[in-house]
């Protein structure tokens, strides 16, 4: 018997949350894609791909994201789902940025921004952030107008899923300019909303920048079960199951210098360019990855410093 439309829509939309906890959600969503496709509901199948990849973006599971996103883009092209394809390409740009392919991320974002705005405000918001962060990290001009437009869109949407990322991006831009004192104003509202709603991924992302701005000395209490953080008071280590890469780990709380999302140079080393002094050349050698090529003075850093007291 052919599933009713509301049943197909529920199946392609519902598993997004369950993906966060187990792989069963992915399996269920894969089945829903097949059900929708057999029923001739290509739009519902495309929606299912987007639901899945959006969760994987939140979890920073880039390898899985790229696998499903590539399949989703192929499906959308095949069935003429141009709007869904644009959203999938936004995910591609976010993945490219997170994995250090800055030129590819900027190219993807620019191609999306060149499309008509009508009906694509959500996708425009995401690539505004991508392009702005590429420019800010490279020291190129023109990123604040992009961040300002993204903030305007986020305020129109009024949802934390839009307000938190733009707050984090604006905090990063201020930090790169050597203005950590501006981080409070950029993140106060979104951070408060994230705490009220108990959203660990947004709390963690904003907390890291607030910590770099001198506003926090330790992970917020709500994140303790996700972190492996050694308390300076009693020396005990707080850890828990269900750790997510989207919240601060002990490694992130150990250093105020952000590390890139992929190793570079020797396998045992991780690139952490000194953004504020990126124009000074270091005698310790430079990383060969694309992001560090943009910072000629970026050293290959050794062990991170001790946790903040």
Secondary structure by P-SEA (a helix, b strand, c coil): ccccaaaaaaaaccaaaaaaccaaaaaaaaaaaaaaaaacaaaaaaaaaaaaaaaaaaacaaaaaaaaaaaaaaaaaaacaaaaaaaaaaaaaaaaaaacaaaaaaaaaaaaaaccccccaaaaaaaaaaaaaaaaaaccccaaaaaaaaaaaaaaaccaaaaaaaaaaaaaaaaaaccccccccccaaaaaaaaaaccaaaaaaaaaaaaaaccccccccccccccccccccccbbbbbcccccccccaaaaaccccccccccccccbbbbcccccccccccccccccaaaaaccccccccccccccc
